[in-house]
Amino acid sequence: MTRWRLLACALAVLAAGSVTASAPQKVTKGTHCPHRIVTAHFVIEFSVPAEMGSEYAGLCEKAYRKLHDLFPLRDGEKVWEEHCYIILFATHGEFLRFAATIHGRTAAHSGGYTSINRKRPLIVLFLHNNDHTLLKQTLIHEMTHVFLGLFRAEGHINTWLHEGFAQYFEFQHKPERSRRGLWLKVVKAMVAQGRTVPLARFWRAQFPPTDAASYAQAWSLVDFMASSKSLRRRTGRFIVRLKEGKSQEQALREAFGASLTEFEAAWKQYVLKSY
């Protein structure tokens, strides 16, 4: 895409001569970050402390394996064609300068951004208040969006699925420092008091990041789908059916063998029993 021409130039050095590395490698002067690690599925360029590089690289591959476990690929199939590029800045100022180069002022006010494209997806983030746990959780969250968006085929995925799965995997990294504990209480109270949004409406809703109740409900629905081996192994099939253009109701019946009403009732029973 045209808006990524500058990005291609900025990352050209990364693509040249990439080999698998187990430790940070210094990159050519003039790139945006001083260090780089290449793994089986990722190129991580970073200005966070060099000793953290291998830790972030290991986290990326671990998260990839967990995603692959829930969304299995066919033999020889790739989620993206080359590598997923991850750029981690140590400071907000570095991020702002990079964002201005690529997007002008529009990206400068965000906490990061992601480009989902099959050839070479991109995730750009920065370290906020020296909180590496937060950065790692955000990285997993954004990686989930990329993986889900490209799994099997590019296609539309509703907001609740994108945000539900992104939170589900994010919370697996140090769950005690995530919103998982809070969401358990919020969703259980919502179900017990009859305050959940009916799925027929919720599944089509667009909700902003400030809508905590919707984020909690989205996470809980995904948590339910991943709660047993029987449901887990059908989750990828559900996503594929949606990308084939089938309605959520039809995809649900084909993947899980349940109607929307049956699925909603089973989810609420799971919440009341498990939360």
Number of C-alpha atoms within 10 A of each C-alpha: 5 6 9 12 10 13 16 14 11 16 15 11 15 20 14 8 6 13 12 12 15 13 17 21 15 13 16 13 9 9 15 20 20 18 20 25 25 24 19 13 19 21 26 25 28 25 20 21 12 16 10 14 23 19 12 21 25 13 17 22 15 13 20 17 13 14 19 15 13 15 21 17 14 8 6 5 11 15 23 19 13 16 21 27 21 24 22 24 23 19 16 17 12 15 24 22 14 19 21 13 15 19 15 12 13 10 17 20 9 12 15 20 14 16 16 21 17 20 12 16 22 21 19 21 24 25 20 14 11 12 9 15 14 18 18 20 23 20 24 26 22 27 26 25 21 24 21 24 21 18 24 20 14 16 16 13 17 15 18 23 18 21 23 23 23 26 28 22 22 25 21 16 17 12 14 10 13 17 13 19 13 10 19 17 13 17 26 22 16 17 17 13 9 11 12 17 15 12 15 13 8 17 16 12 14 10 15 10 8 8 9 13 17 23 20 23 25 24 26 27 24 23 20 18 18 18 13 10 10 11 14 19 18 19 19 20 18 20 25 20 17 19 19 14 13 15 12 19 17 18 22 22 16 16 19 19 13 16 15 17 13 11 20 16 11 13 19 21 13 17 21 13 9 11 14
